[in-house]
Every structure is written in C-alpha cells, then in structure tokens.
Amino acid sequence: MLGVEVKNIHMAKHGSDSGVYDSKGRFVSWKFEEIFAKFARTHSDALTSDELKAMLKANREPKDYRGWVASWTEWITLYNLCKDKEGLLKKETIRGVYDGSLFQQMEREKLAAAGKKK
C-alpha cells in the first residue's frame, strides 16, 4: 500500500508532540515504538484512554500551551474516532495515521457501510 506523502509535514510539527516525525518530516520508527514501550501497560499493542492521557502529559513541554492543545486535540480525536469496542487504540491504527493508510481504510469502511444500507 502506498503511503501518503505530505510535502510540508515538517511545518506541521509543534511542541509537546510525540517526536515520531523529525524536524524534516521523516518518520522515526524508534520514537513510534517508544510510545508503546513507555505507555502501553494494559496491552503491548494498544493504548487505553488513561495510557494515552499519560503519554500526552509526559510529552508536555513547559509553558507550551499551544503544543499541549495541538497534541491533545490530535490524539483525543484519533482515540474517539478509532478506538475499538474495548476502548483500545491499536498500534496498527496509530501507524496508519503516520503512513496515511488509516484514512484510506476509513474511506473503504464508510463506503462499505453505505453499500449495506442500500
């Protein structure tokens, strides 16, 4: 599957982020894995709501209020849209945000659901 190329992704970086993209917009795989090594306590391949909140708190830079709001908005939106029935945000779902495949998957699911309603 092809990833989504965002030419200026590095310009969307903000303080208090996860560091999964570096300052040049490159995916940093060890930072991605670090999210789960540090915060995924209930399941090694997913984050609960509390684990996600702990990550957001740990990533806060002092007095970086804009970064706090940006990170919180991004992650809580992702959690609310993509958590499973057990309230888990799966690792592969999060990876899909970074490589762009999540958005294609969500589109396919929406089209399939619309087709079932007909």
A tleap script that builds the chain and sets N, CA, C and O, in Angstrom:
source leaprc.protein.ff14SB
mol = sequence {
  NMET LEU GLY VAL GLU VAL LYS ASN ILE HIE
  MET ALA LYS HIE GLY SER ASP SER GLY VAL
  TYR ASP SER LYS GLY ARG PHE VAL SER TRP
  LYS PHE GLU GLU ILE PHE ALA LYS PHE ALA
  ARG THR HIE SER ASP ALA LEU THR SER ASP
  GLU LEU LYS ALA MET LEU LYS ALA ASN ARG
  GLU PRO LYS ASP TYR ARG GLY TRP VAL ALA
  SER TRP THR GLU TRP ILE THR LEU TYR ASN
  LEU CYS LYS ASP LYS GLU GLY LEU LEU LYS
  LYS GLU THR ILE ARG GLY VAL TYR ASP GLY
  SER LEU PHE GLN GLN MET GLU ARG GLU LYS
  LEU ALA ALA ALA GLY LYS LYS CLYS
}
set mol.1.N position { 0.842 -1.172 0.000 }
set mol.1.CA position { 0.000 0.000 0.000 }
set mol.1.C position { 0.891 1.239 0.000 }
set mol.1.O position { 1.910 1.279 0.689 }
set mol.2.N position { 0.517 2.206 -0.743 }
set mol.2.CA position { 1.278 3.446 -0.812 }
set mol.2.C position { 0.944 4.341 0.366 }
set mol.2.O position { -0.211 4.429 0.781 }
set mol.3.N position { 1.957 5.005 0.903 }
set mol.3.CA position { 1.738 5.956 1.969 }
set mol.3.C position { 1.308 7.301 1.418 }
set mol.3.O position { 1.372 7.544 0.213 }
set mol.4.N position { 0.882 8.148 2.292 }
set mol.4.CA position { 0.512 9.498 1.905 }
set mol.4.C position { 1.745 10.370 2.048 }
set mol.4.O position { 2.336 10.438 3.126 }
set mol.5.N position { 2.134 11.027 0.987 }
set mol.5.CA position { 3.288 11.917 1.040 }
set mol.5.C position { 2.791 13.333 1.288 }
set mol.5.O position { 2.001 13.876 0.517 }
set mol.6.N position { 3.259 13.906 2.355 }
set mol.6.CA position { 2.888 15.271 2.686 }
set mol.6.C position { 4.164 16.094 2.618 }
set mol.6.O position { 5.029 16.001 3.489 }
set mol.7.N position { 4.264 16.892 1.579 }
set mol.7.CA position { 5.493 17.618 1.282 }
set mol.7.C position { 5.988 18.462 2.456 }
set mol.7.O position { 7.186 18.498 2.737 }
set mol.8.N position { 5.087 19.123 3.122 }
set mol.8.CA position { 5.493 20.053 4.177 }
set mol.8.C position { 5.088 19.587 5.576 }
set mol.8.O position { 4.781 20.416 6.433 }
set mol.9.N position { 5.083 18.280 5.818 }
set mol.9.CA position { 4.677 17.763 7.119 }
set mol.9.C position { 5.537 18.337 8.244 }
set mol.9.O position { 5.053 18.525 9.360 }
set mol.10.N position { 6.793 18.612 7.961 }
set mol.10.CA position { 7.683 19.161 8.993 }
set mol.10.C position { 7.197 20.522 9.484 }
set mol.10.O position { 7.517 20.927 10.602 }
set mol.11.N position { 6.425 21.229 8.659 }
set mol.11.CA position { 5.908 22.534 9.064 }
set mol.11.C position { 4.713 22.395 10.011 }
set mol.11.O position { 4.305 23.368 10.645 }
set mol.12.N position { 4.160 21.199 10.105 }
set mol.12.CA position { 3.027 20.960 10.998 }
set mol.12.C position { 3.484 20.493 12.379 }
set mol.12.O position { 2.661 20.298 13.274 }
set mol.13.N position { 4.791 20.314 12.554 }
set mol.13.CA position { 5.298 19.917 13.863 }
set mol.13.C position { 5.049 21.029 14.868 }
set mol.13.O position { 5.062 22.214 14.535 }
set mol.14.N position { 4.826 20.617 16.091 }
set mol.14.CA position { 4.608 21.578 17.169 }
set mol.14.C position { 5.269 21.030 18.420 }
set mol.14.O position { 5.627 19.854 18.489 }
set mol.15.N position { 5.421 21.883 19.386 }
set mol.15.CA position { 5.980 21.447 20.652 }
set mol.15.C position { 5.059 20.437 21.317 }
set mol.15.O position { 3.885 20.330 20.965 }
set mol.16.N position { 5.586 19.711 22.261 }
set mol.16.CA position { 4.836 18.719 23.029 }
set mol.16.C position { 4.274 17.591 22.169 }
set mol.16.O position { 3.309 16.935 22.560 }
set mol.17.N position { 4.874 17.361 20.999 }
set mol.17.CA position { 4.405 16.261 20.151 }
set mol.17.C position { 5.141 14.970 20.518 }
set mol.17.O position { 5.977 14.959 21.421 }
set mol.18.N position { 4.829 13.906 19.824 }
set mol.18.CA position { 5.398 12.593 20.139 }
set mol.18.C position { 6.813 12.405 19.610 }
set mol.18.O position { 7.521 11.498 20.050 }
set mol.19.N position { 7.237 13.252 18.668 }
set mol.19.CA position { 8.562 13.117 18.077 }
set mol.19.C position { 8.648 12.033 17.016 }
set mol.19.O position { 9.742 11.708 16.555 }
set mol.20.N position { 7.515 11.469 16.622 }
set mol.20.CA position { 7.525 10.390 15.632 }
set mol.20.C position { 7.922 10.906 14.253 }
set mol.20.O position { 8.467 10.154 13.445 }
set mol.21.N position { 7.659 12.159 13.982 }
set mol.21.CA position { 8.219 12.820 12.800 }
set mol.21.C position { 9.358 13.706 13.285 }
set mol.21.O position { 9.212 14.401 14.290 }
set mol.22.N position { 10.491 13.691 12.585 }
set mol.22.CA position { 11.591 14.578 12.966 }
set mol.22.C position { 11.383 15.961 12.348 }
set mol.22.O position { 10.365 16.205 11.701 }
set mol.23.N position { 12.335 16.857 12.545 }
set mol.23.CA position { 12.191 18.241 12.078 }
set mol.23.C position { 12.157 18.359 10.560 }
set mol.23.O position { 11.784 19.402 10.022 }
set mol.24.N position { 12.548 17.284 9.864 }
set mol.24.CA position { 12.490 17.291 8.399 }
set mol.24.C position { 11.300 16.487 7.874 }
set mol.24.O position { 11.171 16.278 6.668 }
set mol.25.N position { 10.439 16.042 8.775 }
set mol.25.CA position { 9.245 15.315 8.365 }
set mol.25.C position { 9.441 13.835 8.129 }
set mol.25.O position { 8.573 13.184 7.546 }
set mol.26.N position { 10.566 13.285 8.570 }
set mol.26.CA position { 10.834 11.854 8.396 }
set mol.26.C position { 10.258 11.061 9.575 }
set mol.26.O position { 10.337 11.489 10.726 }
set mol.27.N position { 9.687 9.915 9.265 }
set mol.27.CA position { 9.162 9.011 10.281 }
set mol.27.C position { 10.323 8.436 11.081 }
set mol.27.O position { 11.289 7.936 10.505 }
set mol.28.N position { 10.231 8.506 12.405 }
set mol.28.CA position { 11.273 7.997 13.298 }
set mol.28.C position { 10.706 6.755 13.992 }
set mol.28.O position { 9.985 6.857 14.984 }
set mol.29.N position { 11.042 5.593 13.454 }
set mol.29.CA position { 10.407 4.349 13.914 }
set mol.29.C position { 10.658 4.068 15.395 }
set mol.29.O position { 9.763 3.580 16.084 }
set mol.30.N position { 11.849 4.365 15.892 }
set mol.30.CA position { 12.115 4.073 17.298 }
set mol.30.C position { 11.287 4.952 18.223 }
set mol.30.O position { 10.951 4.525 19.327 }
set mol.31.N position { 10.946 6.174 17.801 }
set mol.31.CA position { 10.074 7.036 18.610 }
set mol.31.C position { 8.649 6.476 18.619 }
set mol.31.O position { 7.951 6.536 19.631 }
set mol.32.N position { 8.237 5.933 17.480 }
set mol.32.CA position { 6.920 5.296 17.409 }
set mol.32.C position { 6.867 4.108 18.372 }
set mol.32.O position { 5.919 3.972 19.145 }
set mol.33.N position { 7.875 3.261 18.322 }
set mol.33.CA position { 7.915 2.088 19.204 }
set mol.33.C position { 8.005 2.495 20.671 }
set mol.33.O position { 7.479 1.809 21.548 }
set mol.34.N position { 8.672 3.609 20.929 }
set mol.34.CA position { 8.828 4.103 22.294 }
set mol.34.C position { 7.480 4.436 22.939 }
set mol.34.O position { 7.310 4.268 24.146 }
set mol.35.N position { 6.533 4.903 22.141 }
set mol.35.CA position { 5.192 5.194 22.669 }
set mol.35.C position { 4.652 3.963 23.395 }
set mol.35.O position { 4.137 4.065 24.508 }
set mol.36.N position { 4.772 2.820 22.768 }
set mol.36.CA position { 4.207 1.591 23.329 }
set mol.36.C position { 5.081 1.017 24.434 }
set mol.36.O position { 4.570 0.460 25.406 }
set mol.37.N position { 6.385 1.149 24.291 }
set mol.37.CA position { 7.287 0.665 25.341 }
set mol.37.C position { 7.061 1.428 26.645 }
set mol.37.O position { 7.123 0.843 27.727 }
set mol.38.N position { 6.804 2.713 26.545 }
set mol.38.CA position { 6.638 3.542 27.739 }
set mol.38.C position { 5.220 3.545 28.300 }
set mol.38.O position { 5.038 3.581 29.517 }
set mol.39.N position { 4.219 3.509 27.431 }
set mol.39.CA position { 2.866 3.807 27.892 }
set mol.39.C position { 1.851 2.679 27.757 }
set mol.39.O position { 0.830 2.712 28.445 }
set mol.40.N position { 2.078 1.694 26.914 }
set mol.40.CA position { 1.111 0.604 26.721 }
set mol.40.C position { 1.290 -0.429 27.830 }
set mol.40.O position { 2.090 -1.355 27.695 }
set mol.41.N position { 0.562 -0.276 28.904 }
set mol.41.CA position { 0.700 -1.155 30.066 }
set mol.41.C position { -0.341 -2.274 30.072 }
set mol.41.O position { -0.048 -3.387 30.508 }
set mol.42.N position { -1.538 -1.992 29.600 }
set mol.42.CA position { -2.612 -2.982 29.605 }
set mol.42.C position { -2.419 -4.006 28.496 }
set mol.42.O position { -2.552 -5.209 28.722 }
set mol.43.N position { -2.104 -3.525 27.299 }
set mol.43.CA position { -1.832 -4.357 26.123 }
set mol.43.C position { -0.600 -3.773 25.442 }
set mol.43.O position { -0.509 -2.556 25.282 }
set mol.44.N position { 0.332 -4.598 25.046 }
set mol.44.CA position { 1.578 -4.095 24.453 }
set mol.44.C position { 1.376 -3.465 23.079 }
set mol.44.O position { 2.240 -2.734 22.595 }
set mol.45.N position { 0.236 -3.748 22.451 }
set mol.45.CA position { -0.008 -3.248 21.092 }
set mol.45.C position { -1.171 -2.264 21.011 }
set mol.45.O position { -1.772 -2.091 19.951 }
set mol.46.N position { -1.486 -1.617 22.140 }
set mol.46.CA position { -2.614 -0.681 22.145 }
set mol.46.C position { -2.502 0.261 23.338 }
set mol.46.O position { -1.797 -0.018 24.308 }
set mol.47.N position { -3.211 1.379 23.246 }
set mol.47.CA position { -3.269 2.345 24.339 }
set mol.47.C position { -4.707 2.480 24.828 }
set mol.47.O position { -5.642 2.565 24.031 }
set mol.48.N position { -4.867 2.496 26.142 }
set mol.48.CA position { -6.163 2.817 26.735 }
set mol.48.C position { -6.276 4.339 26.809 }
set mol.48.O position { -5.314 5.056 26.535 }
set mol.49.N position { -7.441 4.814 27.176 }
set mol.49.CA position { -7.636 6.254 27.346 }
set mol.49.C position { -6.673 6.811 28.395 }
set mol.49.O position { -6.055 7.854 28.179 }
set mol.50.N position { -6.545 6.127 29.517 }
set mol.50.CA position { -5.649 6.595 30.582 }
set mol.50.C position { -4.186 6.571 30.146 }
set mol.50.O position { -3.422 7.476 30.483 }
set mol.51.N position { -3.797 5.544 29.403 }
set mol.51.CA position { -2.415 5.464 28.910 }
set mol.51.C position { -2.132 6.577 27.907 }
set mol.51.O position { -1.045 7.156 27.900 }
set mol.52.N position { -3.102 6.867 27.074 }
set mol.52.CA position { -2.954 7.963 26.117 }
set mol.52.C position { -2.796 9.294 26.846 }
set mol.52.O position { -1.944 10.105 26.486 }
set mol.53.N position { -3.605 9.515 27.857 }
set mol.53.CA position { -3.508 10.754 28.642 }
set mol.53.C position { -2.161 10.847 29.358 }
set mol.53.O position { -1.590 11.932 29.467 }
set mol.54.N position { -1.655 9.723 29.841 }
set mol.54.CA position { -0.333 9.712 30.484 }
set mol.54.C position { 0.751 10.092 29.482 }
set mol.54.O position { 1.680 10.825 29.820 }
set mol.55.N position { 0.637 9.596 28.250 }
set mol.55.CA position { 1.607 9.945 27.208 }
set mol.55.C position { 1.557 11.441 26.911 }
set mol.55.O position { 2.593 12.100 26.818 }
set mol.56.N position { 0.357 11.963 26.765 }
set mol.56.CA position { 0.222 13.390 26.469 }
set mol.56.C position { 0.827 14.235 27.583 }
set mol.56.O position { 1.500 15.231 27.316 }
set mol.57.N position { 0.592 13.846 28.812 }
set mol.57.CA position { 1.149 14.579 29.952 }
set mol.57.C position { 2.673 14.494 29.959 }
set mol.57.O position { 3.349 15.492 30.211 }
set mol.58.N position { 3.215 13.318 29.687 }
set mol.58.CA position { 4.672 13.125 29.683 }
set mol.58.C position { 5.350 13.908 28.563 }
set mol.58.O position { 6.500 14.322 28.709 }
set mol.59.N position { 4.655 14.113 27.453 }
set mol.59.CA position { 5.236 14.826 26.309 }
set mol.59.C position { 5.146 16.345 26.424 }
set mol.59.O position { 5.697 17.060 25.586 }
set mol.60.N position { 4.473 16.838 27.432 }
set mol.60.CA position { 4.304 18.287 27.559 }
set mol.60.C position { 5.637 18.986 27.790 }
set mol.60.O position { 6.434 18.586 28.637 }
set mol.61.N position { 5.850 20.024 27.025 }
set mol.61.CA position { 6.995 20.900 27.253 }
set mol.61.C position { 6.511 22.059 28.121 }
set mol.61.O position { 5.387 22.526 27.939 }
set mol.62.N position { 7.327 22.533 29.057 }
set mol.62.CA position { 6.893 23.598 29.957 }
set mol.62.C position { 6.381 24.834 29.209 }
set mol.62.O position { 7.015 25.329 28.277 }
set mol.63.N position { 5.233 25.305 29.641 }
set mol.63.CA position { 4.596 26.533 29.136 }
set mol.63.C position { 4.326 26.517 27.631 }
set mol.63.O position { 4.192 27.572 27.011 }
set mol.64.N position { 4.249 25.342 27.058 }
set mol.64.CA position { 3.954 25.202 25.627 }
set mol.64.C position { 2.462 24.934 25.460 }
set mol.64.O position { 2.061 23.855 25.023 }
set mol.65.N position { 1.651 25.917 25.809 }
set mol.65.CA position { 0.207 25.727 25.837 }
set mol.65.C position { -0.365 25.393 24.462 }
set mol.65.O position { -1.268 24.563 24.357 }
set mol.66.N position { 0.137 26.014 23.427 }
set mol.66.CA position { -0.329 25.691 22.070 }
set mol.66.C position { -0.003 24.243 21.708 }
set mol.66.O position { -0.836 23.536 21.142 }
set mol.67.N position { 1.195 23.812 22.033 }
set mol.67.CA position { 1.589 22.431 21.765 }
set mol.67.C position { 0.746 21.439 22.544 }
set mol.67.O position { 0.386 20.383 22.023 }
set mol.68.N position { 0.424 21.774 23.806 }
set mol.68.CA position { -0.416 20.899 24.618 }
set mol.68.C position { -1.781 20.726 23.957 }
set mol.68.O position { -2.290 19.613 23.825 }
set mol.69.N position { -2.361 21.855 23.545 }
set mol.69.CA position { -3.695 21.814 22.926 }
set mol.69.C position { -3.646 21.067 21.595 }
set mol.69.O position { -4.529 20.261 21.300 }
set mol.70.N position { -2.617 21.334 20.797 }
set mol.70.CA position { -2.496 20.661 19.497 }
set mol.70.C position { -2.370 19.148 19.682 }
set mol.70.O position { -3.073 18.383 19.022 }
set mol.71.N position { -1.489 18.722 20.567 }
set mol.71.CA position { -1.310 17.284 20.803 }
set mol.71.C position { -2.579 16.650 21.346 }
set mol.71.O position { -3.002 15.591 20.882 }
set mol.72.N position { -3.179 17.297 22.323 }
set mol.72.CA position { -4.399 16.760 22.920 }
set mol.72.C position { -5.486 16.622 21.859 }
set mol.72.O position { -6.154 15.591 21.782 }
set mol.73.N position { -5.664 17.653 21.048 }
set mol.73.CA position { -6.697 17.625 20.008 }
set mol.73.C position { -6.451 16.494 19.016 }
set mol.73.O position { -7.370 15.746 18.682 }
set mol.74.N position { -5.225 16.368 18.549 }
set mol.74.CA position { -4.894 15.319 17.575 }
set mol.74.C position { -5.143 13.919 18.138 }
set mol.74.O position { -5.807 13.095 17.510 }
set mol.75.N position { -4.606 13.667 19.318 }
set mol.75.CA position { -4.667 12.319 19.874 }
set mol.75.C position { -6.054 11.946 20.381 }
set mol.75.O position { -6.500 10.816 20.184 }
set mol.76.N position { -6.739 12.877 21.028 }
set mol.76.CA position { -8.076 12.563 21.544 }
set mol.76.C position { -9.056 12.376 20.391 }
set mol.76.O position { -9.948 11.531 20.463 }
set mol.77.N position { -8.893 13.160 19.331 }
set mol.77.CA position { -9.731 12.962 18.147 }
set mol.77.C position { -9.487 11.575 17.562 }
set mol.77.O position { -10.435 10.855 17.249 }
set mol.78.N position { -8.224 11.202 17.414 }
set mol.78.CA position { -7.893 9.874 16.900 }
set mol.78.C position { -8.481 8.788 17.795 }
set mol.78.O position { -9.078 7.828 17.306 }
set mol.79.N position { -8.312 8.940 19.093 }
set mol.79.CA position { -8.842 7.948 20.028 }
set mol.79.C position { -10.354 7.803 19.879 }
set mol.79.O position { -10.868 6.689 19.770 }
set mol.80.N position { -11.059 8.921 19.873 }
set mol.80.CA position { -12.517 8.870 19.793 }
set mol.80.C position { -13.019 8.308 18.470 }
set mol.80.O position { -14.053 7.640 18.438 }
set mol.81.N position { -12.312 8.563 17.389 }
set mol.81.CA position { -12.717 8.040 16.082 }
set mol.81.C position { -12.354 6.571 15.883 }
set mol.81.O position { -13.065 5.844 15.190 }
set mol.82.N position { -11.257 6.136 16.484 }
set mol.82.CA position { -10.683 4.841 16.096 }
set mol.82.C position { -10.538 3.808 17.204 }
set mol.82.O position { -10.049 2.709 16.944 }
set mol.83.N position { -10.941 4.119 18.420 }
set mol.83.CA position { -10.833 3.098 19.475 }
set mol.83.C position { -11.735 1.918 19.127 }
set mol.83.O position { -12.746 2.069 18.440 }
set mol.84.N position { -11.352 0.751 19.613 }
set mol.84.CA position { -12.178 -0.425 19.359 }
set mol.84.C position { -13.257 -0.543 20.437 }
set mol.84.O position { -13.393 0.345 21.279 }
set mol.85.N position { -14.014 -1.620 20.412 }
set mol.85.CA position { -15.135 -1.801 21.343 }
set mol.85.C position { -14.684 -1.922 22.796 }
set mol.85.O position { -15.466 -1.687 23.717 }
set mol.86.N position { -13.429 -2.285 22.994 }
set mol.86.CA position { -12.882 -2.392 24.352 }
set mol.86.C position { -12.226 -1.089 24.807 }
set mol.86.O position { -11.668 -1.028 25.903 }
set mol.87.N position { -12.290 -0.048 23.974 }
set mol.87.CA position { -11.694 1.236 24.330 }
set mol.87.C position { -10.198 1.300 24.095 }
set mol.87.O position { -9.502 2.099 24.722 }
set mol.88.N position { -9.694 0.459 23.193 }
set mol.88.CA position { -8.259 0.419 22.906 }
set mol.88.C position { -7.957 1.077 21.566 }
set mol.88.O position { -8.659 0.861 20.579 }
set mol.89.N position { -6.916 1.871 21.551 }
set mol.89.CA position { -6.407 2.455 20.313 }
set mol.89.C position { -5.216 1.602 19.896 }
set mol.89.O position { -4.146 1.672 20.501 }
set mol.90.N position { -5.410 0.804 18.866 }
set mol.90.CA position { -4.421 -0.194 18.444 }
set mol.90.C position { -3.199 0.436 17.772 }
set mol.90.O position { -3.288 1.475 17.117 }
set mol.91.N position { -2.080 -0.218 17.954 }
set mol.91.CA position { -0.802 0.214 17.388 }
set mol.91.C position { -0.888 0.356 15.873 }
set mol.91.O position { -0.409 1.345 15.318 }
set mol.92.N position { -1.485 -0.611 15.204 }
set mol.92.CA position { -1.580 -0.556 13.738 }
set mol.92.C position { -2.461 0.602 13.279 }
set mol.92.O position { -2.230 1.172 12.213 }
set mol.93.N position { -3.456 0.949 14.066 }
set mol.93.CA position { -4.293 2.108 13.740 }
set mol.93.C position { -3.459 3.378 13.807 }
set mol.93.O position { -3.528 4.228 12.918 }
set mol.94.N position { -2.678 3.497 14.860 }
set mol.94.CA position { -1.828 4.681 15.018 }
set mol.94.C position { -0.785 4.729 13.910 }
set mol.94.O position { -0.515 5.794 13.355 }
set mol.95.N position { -0.204 3.589 13.589 }
set mol.95.CA position { 0.763 3.543 12.486 }
set mol.95.C position { 0.098 4.020 11.190 }
set mol.95.O position { 0.728 4.691 10.372 }
set mol.96.N position { -1.166 3.670 11.015 }
set mol.96.CA position { -1.916 4.084 9.834 }
set mol.96.C position { -2.057 5.587 9.701 }
set mol.96.O position { -2.159 6.105 8.589 }
set mol.97.N position { -2.064 6.291 10.821 }
set mol.97.CA position { -2.083 7.760 10.759 }
set mol.97.C position { -0.777 8.253 10.165 }
set mol.97.O position { -0.767 9.128 9.299 }
set mol.98.N position { 0.322 7.688 10.635 }
set mol.98.CA position { 1.634 8.144 10.191 }
set mol.98.C position { 1.949 7.779 8.745 }
set mol.98.O position { 2.643 8.531 8.060 }
set mol.99.N position { 1.454 6.642 8.269 }
set mol.99.CA position { 1.740 6.282 6.871 }
set mol.99.C position { 0.596 6.632 5.922 }
set mol.99.O position { 0.706 6.442 4.711 }
set mol.100.N position { -0.495 7.140 6.474 }
set mol.100.CA position { -1.619 7.582 5.649 }
set mol.100.C position { -2.629 6.506 5.323 }
set mol.100.O position { -3.684 6.806 4.763 }
set mol.101.N position { -2.341 5.261 5.657 }
set mol.101.CA position { -3.246 4.172 5.282 }
set mol.101.C position { -4.548 4.174 6.078 }
set mol.101.O position { -5.551 3.637 5.608 }
set mol.102.N position { -4.555 4.760 7.261 }
set mol.102.CA position { -5.773 4.796 8.069 }
set mol.102.C position { -6.900 5.512 7.333 }
set mol.102.O position { -8.053 5.084 7.376 }
set mol.103.N position { -6.559 6.594 6.666 }
set mol.103.CA position { -7.585 7.390 6.001 }
set mol.103.C position { -8.200 6.630 4.830 }
set mol.103.O position { -9.398 6.742 4.573 }
set mol.104.N position { -7.388 5.868 4.131 }
set mol.104.CA position { -7.894 5.028 3.041 }
set mol.104.C position { -8.779 3.919 3.602 }
set mol.104.O position { -9.819 3.601 3.025 }
set mol.105.N position { -8.371 3.336 4.714 }
set mol.105.CA position { -9.152 2.277 5.355 }
set mol.105.C position { -10.499 2.820 5.827 }
set mol.105.O position { -11.532 2.181 5.625 }
set mol.106.N position { -10.491 3.991 6.451 }
set mol.106.CA position { -11.738 4.590 6.929 }
set mol.106.C position { -12.685 4.880 5.768 }
set mol.106.O position { -13.897 4.705 5.893 }
set mol.107.N position { -12.138 5.317 4.650 }
set mol.107.CA position { -12.965 5.574 3.474 }
set mol.107.C position { -13.598 4.277 2.975 }
set mol.107.O position { -14.790 4.246 2.668 }
set mol.108.N position { -12.807 3.209 2.891 }
set mol.108.CA position { -13.338 1.918 2.438 }
set mol.108.C position { -14.449 1.428 3.366 }
set mol.108.O position { -15.477 0.932 2.906 }
set mol.109.N position { -14.235 1.569 4.665 }
set mol.109.CA position { -15.237 1.120 5.635 }
set mol.109.C position { -16.522 1.933 5.520 }
set mol.109.O position { -17.621 1.387 5.615 }
set mol.110.N position { -16.378 3.230 5.316 }
set mol.110.CA position { -17.553 4.094 5.175 }
set mol.110.C position { -18.332 3.734 3.911 }
set mol.110.O position { -19.561 3.671 3.937 }
set mol.111.N position { -17.626 3.499 2.810 }
set mol.111.CA position { -18.288 3.116 1.563 }
set mol.111.C position { -18.971 1.758 1.696 }
set mol.111.O position { -20.076 1.562 1.191 }
set mol.112.N position { -18.318 0.832 2.370 }
set mol.112.CA position { -18.908 -0.495 2.573 }
set mol.112.C position { -20.169 -0.399 3.430 }
set mol.112.O position { -21.168 -1.060 3.146 }
set mol.113.N position { -20.120 0.421 4.472 }
set mol.113.CA position { -21.291 0.598 5.332 }
set mol.113.C position { -22.436 1.251 4.567 }
set mol.113.O position { -23.598 0.891 4.750 }
set mol.114.N position { -22.103 2.209 3.714 }
set mol.114.CA position { -23.130 2.876 2.904 }
set mol.114.C position { -23.753 1.891 1.920 }
set mol.114.O position { -24.954 1.953 1.657 }
set mol.115.N position { -22.952 0.989 1.378 }
set mol.115.CA position { -23.450 -0.026 0.449 }
set mol.115.C position { -24.395 -1.008 1.115 }
set mol.115.O position { -25.332 -1.491 0.480 }
set mol.116.N position { -24.163 -1.312 2.392 }
set mol.116.CA position { -25.025 -2.236 3.131 }
set mol.116.C position { -26.387 -1.622 3.434 }
set mol.116.O position { -27.376 -2.341 3.578 }
set mol.117.N position { -26.439 -0.297 3.531 }
set mol.117.CA position { -27.695 0.386 3.847 }
set mol.117.C position { -28.649 0.404 2.664 }
set mol.117.O position { -29.853 0.590 2.841 }
set mol.118.N position { -28.123 0.211 1.459 }
set mol.118.CA position { -28.961 0.273 0.252 }
set mol.118.C position { -29.823 -0.942 0.100 }
set mol.118.O position { -30.584 -1.042 -0.863 }
savepdb mol mol.pdb
quit
